[in-house]
């Protein structure tokens, strides 16, 4: 149902989308220069983030109940975690690629099929992807100063994704009640995007 957000949350989501567009441009520019596969994965993650934010603006929080939206939104942590694995842990990228593919299929099948296993598949996948995004930046000795901020973004996306997954499944994660999650979700997405932006911009550096 068309129910546009003309309020504080809508404004925050709009800023999140504009920030995602800003990063999509820089990832595209670097891809044009280096043709690195990890930039394609990063663009996938930020592209889905942009689309998800626009859908929330135009249709409101109720759209999160859609199993299709939940499945597509899984591409955000998948894209960013796949990008990090390809860029910083290439020896393990193949193993993680299989995990990511199986995780995405599990989320899609259990969500769209309305299976009870959805309450397990979604948190497990978001949890693992979030941990990778959170931990990898902190263990890169040669990474640009400030790249650790990507890890902060990973912590936020992991926590938010798991809490949201529990709500969609009809249960609650820790103290994250439905009212609390919907109150903090837009600012959480914006702060996550800002952390990613500052961290990845340090890694990308200046481009001609």
C-alpha positions in Angstrom: 0.0 0.0 0.0 1.4 3.4 -1.0 2.1 5.2 2.3 4.9 7.7 1.8 6.9 8.9 4.8 6.7 12.6 5.1 8.3 12.9 8.5 11.7 12.7 10.3 12.2 9.1 9.3 11.5 9.9 5.7 14.1 12.7 5.8 16.7 10.5 7.4 16.1 7.7 4.8 16.4 10.3 2.0 19.8 11.4 3.4 20.8 7.7 3.6 19.9 7.2 0.0 21.9 10.3 -1.1 24.9 9.0 0.8 24.5 5.6 -0.9 24.5 7.4 -4.3 27.7 9.2 -3.3 29.4 6.0 -2.5 28.1 4.2 -5.6 29.8 6.9 -7.7 33.2 6.4 -6.0 33.0 2.6 -6.2 32.1 2.9 -9.9 35.0 5.3 -10.5 37.5 2.9 -8.8 36.0 -0.1 -10.7 36.6 1.8 -14.0 40.2 2.3 -13.0 41.0 -1.1 -11.5 38.3 -3.5 -12.7 38.3 -5.2 -9.3 35.5 -7.6 -8.6 35.1 -6.4 -5.0 33.9 -3.0 -6.2 31.1 -4.8 -8.0 30.0 -6.4 -4.7 30.2 -3.1 -2.9 28.1 -1.5 -5.5 25.5 -4.3 -5.2 25.3 -3.7 -1.4 25.0 0.1 -1.7 22.6 -0.2 -4.6 20.2 -2.4 -2.7 20.6 -0.1 0.3 19.5 2.8 -1.9 16.5 0.9 -3.3 15.5 -0.4 0.1 15.5 3.2 1.5 13.4 4.5 -1.4 10.9 1.6 -0.9 10.6 2.5 2.8 10.1 6.2 2.0 7.3 5.5 -0.5 5.6 2.5 1.2 6.4 2.9 4.9 7.5 0.3 7.5 4.8 -2.1 6.5 6.7 -3.1 3.5 9.2 -4.9 5.8 6.6 -7.6 6.3 7.1 -8.6 2.7 9.2 -11.8 2.4 10.5 -10.5 -1.0 11.8 -7.3 0.5 13.4 -9.2 3.4 15.1 -11.5 0.9 16.3 -8.6 -1.3 17.6 -6.6 1.7 19.8 -9.6 2.5 21.9 -8.5 -0.5 23.2 -5.5 1.5 25.3 -7.4 4.1 26.0 -10.1 1.4 27.4 -7.6 -1.1 29.6 -5.7 1.4 30.9 -8.9 3.2 31.6 -10.5 -0.2 33.5 -7.3 -1.2 35.6 -7.4 1.9 36.4 -11.1 1.6 37.5 -10.6 -2.1 39.6 -7.6 -1.2 41.2 -8.5 2.1 40.8 -12.3 2.4 41.0 -13.7 -1.1 42.2 -17.1 0.2 38.8 -17.7 1.8 36.6 -15.9 -0.7 35.5 -19.1 -2.5 34.4 -20.8 0.8 32.5 -17.7 1.8 31.0 -17.4 -1.6 29.4 -20.8 -1.1 28.2 -19.9 2.3 26.7 -16.6 1.0 24.9 -18.4 -1.8 23.5 -21.0 0.5 22.6 -18.4 3.0 20.7 -16.3 0.4 18.9 -19.3 -0.9 18.0 -20.3 2.7 16.6 -16.9 3.4 14.7 -16.8 0.1 13.1 -20.2 0.5 12.2 -19.9 4.2 10.9 -16.4 3.9 8.9 -16.7 0.6 7.7 -20.1 1.6 6.6 -18.9 5.0 8.6 -21.6 6.8 9.4 -21.5 10.6 13.1 -21.9 9.8 13.1 -18.3 8.6 13.6 -17.3 12.3 16.9 -19.3 12.2 18.1 -18.7 8.6 17.9 -14.9 8.6 19.6 -14.2 12.0 22.4 -16.7 11.2 23.1 -15.2 7.8 22.9 -11.6 9.0 25.0 -12.5 12.1 27.9 -14.1 10.1 27.9 -11.4 7.4 27.8 -8.7 10.1 30.7 -10.3 12.0 32.8 -10.4 8.8 32.0 -6.7 8.1 32.7 -5.9 11.7 36.0 -7.8 12.2 37.9 -7.7 8.9 38.5 -3.9 8.9 40.1 -4.1 12.4 42.6 -6.7 11.3 43.9 -5.0 8.2 47.3 -3.7 9.2 47.9 -2.1 5.8 44.5 -0.6 5.5 44.1 3.2 5.4 43.8 5.0 8.7 40.1 5.2 9.5 39.1 2.1 7.6 38.0 0.6 10.9 34.9 2.7 10.6 33.6 0.1 8.1 33.7 -2.3 11.1 31.4 0.0 13.1 29.0 0.0 10.1 29.2 -3.8 10.2 28.3 -3.9 13.9 25.3 -1.7 13.2 24.0 -3.7 10.2 24.4 -7.0 12.0 22.6 -5.8 15.1 19.8 -4.1 13.2 19.4 -7.0 10.8 19.1 -9.6 13.5 16.6 -7.5 15.5 14.5 -6.9 12.5 14.6 -10.5 11.5 13.3 -11.5 14.9 10.4 -9.0 14.6 9.5 -10.2 11.2 9.4 -13.8 12.5 7.0 -12.7 15.3 9.4 -12.7 18.2 11.7 -10.3 19.9 15.5 -10.0 20.1 16.7 -9.0 23.6 15.1 -5.6 24.4 14.4 -4.8 20.7 10.6 -4.5 20.8 8.8 -3.5 17.6 8.2 0.0 18.8 11.9 0.4 19.7 13.2 -1.0 16.4 11.0 1.2 14.3 12.0 4.2 16.3 15.7 3.7 15.8 15.7 2.0 12.4 16.0 5.0 10.1 18.7 6.7 12.2 20.5 3.3 12.5 20.5 2.9 8.7 21.9 6.5 8.4 24.6 6.0 11.0 25.6 2.7 9.4 25.8 4.3 6.0 27.9 7.2 7.3 30.3 4.7 9.0 30.6 2.8 5.8 31.1 6.0 3.8 33.9 7.4 5.9 35.6 4.1 6.2 35.5 3.2 2.5 36.4 6.7 1.4 39.6 6.2 3.4 40.3 3.0 1.5 39.4 4.5 -1.9 41.4 7.7 -1.4 41.5 10.3 -4.2 40.5 9.4 -7.7 41.2 11.3 -10.9 
